[in-house]
Amino acid sequence: MPVPILLVAGFLGAGKTTVVNHLLAHAQGRRIAAVVNDFGAINIDAELITGASDGVVSLSNGCVCCSLQGDLLRTLAALLRRDPRPEFIVIETSGVADPSDIVRNLMDPVIWREAPLETVLCVVDATTPVARLNDALLRSQLRAADVVALTKLDLVDAEGCALLRDAVRALRPAAVLVDAPHGEVPTALLFPADADRVPAPREPGPRGPVADRFETLSWTSERPVSLPRLQQAIGRLAPKLARAKGLFETLEQPGRSMVFQLAGGRATLAPGGALAAGVPRARIVFIAEIGVLSRAEIDSTMEGCIEAG
């Protein structure tokens, strides 16, 4: 029996991982396989995790999660060979990916026969200014969508949200537009009620530009960081960043990790677990448009977060 695919798209920091986490944690008996670009971002409740092997985390509710390493079609083929076979596959795209390119790959006749693309979900940060919808990548993500989910609704007023809804509807009138507080999207919109129904192939749209737009720069430290200095450093770098995330130990709370996220110009900190032995005390990934931020600027700014001596 074919295994339907849900493709989750959306710009950097929109909340895609939160949506995938919610789907896996509330599978309601469905065996879901999630394919994600950033495996470490998945944060399923500890009581759901039963083990990991071959780059796949198994969950006690019958779901699995794996990292997208290499060719997407090979990853899908490996999932389809699992026993028991998943009932649904969720693919979380990179925040800088044009879904039309992935849709084109999924139209491969061999994959389509075994795992047809059922739904494209585009996750949109509700605080996104309407003018931002002129961004070519964001427009491509929205135009591919069957369902558009607005996240972070608590961070925007009713008027701003209404303006964004109207703009999204104008850009993609065929899509179903829903609110998704805490990443909650109604599963009836995402998975077919009729398991035997095979969706019709779709037109992937025009091929996106080949040139890369964003680059990723990483910074690590073998020593803990000063939290106040780190906050100042991030404040200086933030205007040039599209996204940032990381784990680090602070001088103020030795032995514990903090989880850092920067998206939409907003930075958040949350407590993490105990630090593993043999890993850097700080690991932060910065994503910016190519040429906007240099390696030297990151190094010089972040080195100031480490206590001298």
N, C-alpha and C positions, 0 to 999 in steps of 0.2 A: 504494500500500500504506500503511495507517495507520502512524503513528510513535508508539510507546508513550511515555508520560510517567512519569518517576520524580519524585515530590514529596518533597523533603528538608526536614523540619521539626525543630524543637528549640529549646530556650530559649537566651537570650543566652549565648554563650561555650561552648556544649556541644561544639563541634567540627564543625559542619556544613561549613564551608569546607574543613577538612582532608579530610573524606570526599569532597567534590566534586573537590578537587585530585587525590586518589588515583585516583578514577574516570577522570579525564581523562588522567592520566599513565600509566595501565595500561589503556588502552581495548582492547587486544588486537585491533586491526583494526576495531573498531566506530567508526562516525562518530557521535560524541556531541555534541549542542549543549547547553551549560550556560547557564541564565538565572539570574543572581544579582543580589541587591539591591545588594550592595557590590562593584562590579566590581574595585576596587583590592585587595580582599582575596585574589583569586585569585593564586596564586604558582606557576604552572606553571614547571618547569625551563626556563631560558633557551634551551636547545638545541631545545626543542619549539616555540617561538614563531616563526612565519614572517612575521607582519605583522598590521596592524590597519587596518580601514576601516569607516566607518559605525558606529562603536561596537562592532565585532565583532573579537575577536582570533582569528586563524586559527592552528591548531597543525599542525605538520608530520605528525602522525599522523592527520590527517583530521578532527579535532575542532574545534569553535569554542566561544567563550565570549562572551557579551554581557551588558550591563548591563540590568536591568529598569528602563526609563524609561517612565513613563506606564502605559498600559493593558496588562495582561498578554496579553489576547487579540490585540491588535495585534502585540505582540512575537512571539507564537507564529506568527501568520499570516506575518510577515516571515521567520521561520526556515524555515517550510514551503515558502516560495518559493525558497529557496536551491538552487543547483545546484553540486555534487550535494546532494541532500536528506539531512538527517541521518537516521540509523537509529533514534536514541533521543534524547529530550529530558529533561534534568535541570533541575528548577526548585528553586533553594535559596531558601527563604522567609526573611523577617526573623525574628529571634529573638523578636520580640514579636507575631508573626502567629498567628492561630488558623487552622489548616489547613482547618477546615470551611468557612470563607469562600472559600478558594481552590478547594477541591473543588467548591463550588457553582458557581463560575465555569467550571470545567473541564467541568461537565456540560452546558454550552451545546451544543446539537445539532450546530452547525456545526463546533465544535472537536472534539467527540467523534468525529465521523465521520472526521476527518483525524488527530487526535492524542488517542487515548483514554488516560485515566489508568490506568496499570498497577499501580503500587506507591506506597504512602506509607511513607517511612522516617522514623522519629523518632530523632534522635540525643540521647542522654542522658549527661551528665557523671556518671561512676561515683562521684564524691565527693559527689553530691547527697544531703543528709540525707533519710531516709525521710519525715519530717514535711513536707518541701518539696513532696511529691507532692500535698498538699492544695491547692496553688496552682491556681486555676481554669484559668489559661492552660496550665500544664504538663499538667494532666489532659486538657484538650481536645487538646493535641498528641499525648499518648499514646493517647487513645481513637480517634484517626483512623488509627493506625499499623497497617500490615501487618507491618512489621519494626521492631524496636527494637534499636538498636546502642549498646552501652555503650563510652564512650571514657574516656581518662585513667585506665586501670586501674592504672597504676603508682603512682598517688597515693592509693590506698585499700587498706586491708588486706582479707584474705579474708573476715573476718566482716562488715565493713561492706558489701562487695560482695554477699555472699550475702543480706543483709537487703534491699538495694535490689532485687536480682533478684526476690525473693519478692514485694515490694510492687508491682513493675511487672507481674509475672504476675497478681497479684490484680486489678489495675486494668484490664489489657488481656490476658486469657487467650488470645484468639484470635491474638495477634501472635507472630511468631517472634523470640525474644530471642537476640542474638549479641554476642560480644565484638568490639570493633573497635579493636585496638591500632594506633596511627598512622593511624587513619581507614580501615583495611582492612575492608571489608564484602564478603563473598562475592558476586560479581556474579550467580551463579546465583539468588540470592534476590531480585535487583532487576530483572533483565531477563528477558523470556520466552524460553524455549528454542524455542518454536514461533512463528516470525515471523508466521505467518498467523492465529494465534489472537487474537481481539478480546476483551478483558476485559468483564465485565458492568458496566453502570453501577452506581454505589454511592449510598447515601443519605448526603448530606453531614453530617447531624446538625443539631442545633439551631443557629440563628444566634447567634453570639457577641455580647457586649455592644458597643454602638456606641462608647461613651466610650473615648477613648484613655487608656492607663495610664502610658505612658512618654513622656519627651521627650528630645531630643538637644540638647546644648549644645556648641558648638565653641570652641576657643581657639587662636589663632595668634600667632606672634611672628616679627618680622623679624630677631631676634638669636638666637644660640645660647643654650642653657640650661646651667646647671650641673647635672651629673648627681646629685651628692649632694643638692642643694637640690630637684631634681625628685623624687627618691625620697622625701624628707621630705614634699613637697607631696601626692604621690599617697597617701602613708600617711595624711595627714589627711583626704583626700577619700574614700578607699576605702570606709569604712563606709556612705556614702550612695550609692555607685555600684552599678548593676546590671552595667555593662560600660564599658570604655574602651579606646581604641586610638589609635595615632598614630605619626607619624614625626617625628624631630627630630635636629638637629645639636647636639653637646655642645661645651662649651668645652674639654673634655679631649681630644676627638678631632675637631678641625676638619676640615671638608671631607667627612666621612662621615656617613651617617644611621644612626640607631638605630630599630628597630621595637619599639614598646611595645604590650603587650596586658595587659588586666586582665579576668579572668573567674573567677567563682566565688570571689572574694576573693583570687585569686593573681595576682601581677604577674610578667610575664616581659619580658626585654629580649633582643634579638638584633641582630646587625649587619645593616645594610642596605647598599644600593649608594651610589654617588656621588650627591651632591645635584645636582639639576637647577638650571640658572640661572633666576632670575626667580620662584622659589617661596619661600614663607615658610620660615624656618629651623626652625620648629616648627609642627606641626599635630596637634592632639589632639582627639578627639571623646569626649565624656562622655555616657553614657546613664544616666538615673536616673528613678525614679518622679516623676510630676508634682508639683511643689511641694516636693520634698525638698531640692533643690539650686538655689541662685539663681545668676544670671549674675554678680552682684556678688561672691559668695563664690568662684566659680571664678576670676574676674579677679584678685581680691586675693591669693588663694592662689598662683596660677600666676605672677603678676608677680614674686614673690619668688625665682623660679628664674632670673631674668635678671640678669646682672651689671650693677650700676649704672654709669652714666657713658657 
